[in-house]
């Protein structure tokens, strides 16, 4: 069975690239926080015993780090699920990106609980992308 890529898959590709730029933005925020809170490279996390702003910096760093940890899963589900369901995957990819923005912004306040207020949207989007990807896999198996 040949798999045809629908023209709407272009939207999936655009979301993919947009999220990449969003990731650069988060990395830039971590870089600014390094300067502001005096956390030099290659230190990944600041020690509270050495830096009074350690918790705030660590929350910013952790918000970006968590996004990096989940990014390969998001990309795989977006790209695969988008083959069969490009419009749904695009909408879910946008929802995921918005959820990640709220997750990062909430975490960056220095209060870790703030990351899930609207940030939990990204988890719902991932579930939707899983459904799209499973549907694609089942469709392949059915021929």
N, C-alpha and C positions, 0 to 999 in steps of 0.2 A: 504494500500500500504506500503510495506516495503522499507525503505530507505537504500540503500547499499552505503557504504563508499568506494570510489575507492582507489586503492593503491597510486595514485598520491596525495591523501590527506596528505600523509606524508610530502610532501613539504610545505603544508599549516602549519602543526604543527611546522616544522623547522623555518619558517618565524615568527610564533608566539613567539617561544622561543628566536630567534635572537632579535626581537624587545624588549623583556623583558630585555635582556642584554644591549641593546642600552639605554633603560630607566635607568638602573643602571649607565651607563657611564655618562648620563646627570646629574643624581643626584650627582655623584662624582665631576663633574665640578662645580656644585653649592656649594658643600662642600669646594672645593679649593677656590672658590671666597669668601666664608664666611671668611676664614682665611686671604686671601689677602686684602680684603676690610674692615676687622674688623666688621663683622655683626654677632653678637652672636645669638645662638639659645635662645629662640624660635621666635625671630623676623623674620617675613616672608619677609617684605620689608623694606629697609633702608629709613630713612627720609633724604631728601636733606638738611634740616636745621641742621642736626646733623652729616652728613657724606659727604665729598666732592666727594666720589666715589659712591654715592647712585644710580645715574642713571645707571652706568655701572653694578653694582651688580644687580639692579632691572631688567635690561634687561636679564641678565643671568638667574635669578630666574624665570622671566616671561616666557622665552623660554621653560624651563622645566615644569613650571606650566601649560602652555597651552597644552603641550604634554600630561600631566596627565589628563587634562579635556577631551581631545578627545579620549584618549586611549580606554575607554570602547566601544565607537562607532566603532572604528577601529577593535578591537578584535571581536565584535559581527558580523560585516559585513564580516570580513575575515573568521571566522569559519563557519558561515552559508552559505555565498556565495561559499565558497570553497568545500562544499559538492557536489554541481552540477557542478561547474566550477573550479576544483582544480588548473589547470595549469594557467588559467587567474587570479585567486585569488592570487596565488603565485607571479606571475609577478607584479600584482598591489600592493601586500603587500611589495615587494621589492622596488617598485617605491615610495610607501608611506614612507617607512623607509628612503630612500635617501632624499626625500622631507623634512622629519622631521629633518634630519641631517643638511640640508642647512638652514632650518628655524631656528633651534637652533643656528647654527654657525653664521648666519647673525644677529640674535637678540643679540648674545653675543658680537658683536662689539660695542654695546652701541648706535647704530643708529637703532631704531625700523624698519625703512623702509627697511633695508637690509634683514629682515626676509623673505620677499616675492619674492626676485629676482628669486632664484631657489626654494625657500621654497614652492612656490605655487604648485609645483608638487604634494604635499601631498593631496591637495584638489581635483585634477583631479583623483588621485588614489582612493580617497574615493567615488567619483561619480561612477567610474568603479565598485567598490565593491558593491555599492548600486544596480547597474544593475544586477550583479551576484546574489545578495541576492533576489531581486525581481523575477528574473528568477527561482530561487530555490523555492520560495513561490508559484509562479504560477504553476510550475510543480507539486508541492504537491497537489494543489487544483484540478488539472486536473486528478490526479490519475494515 
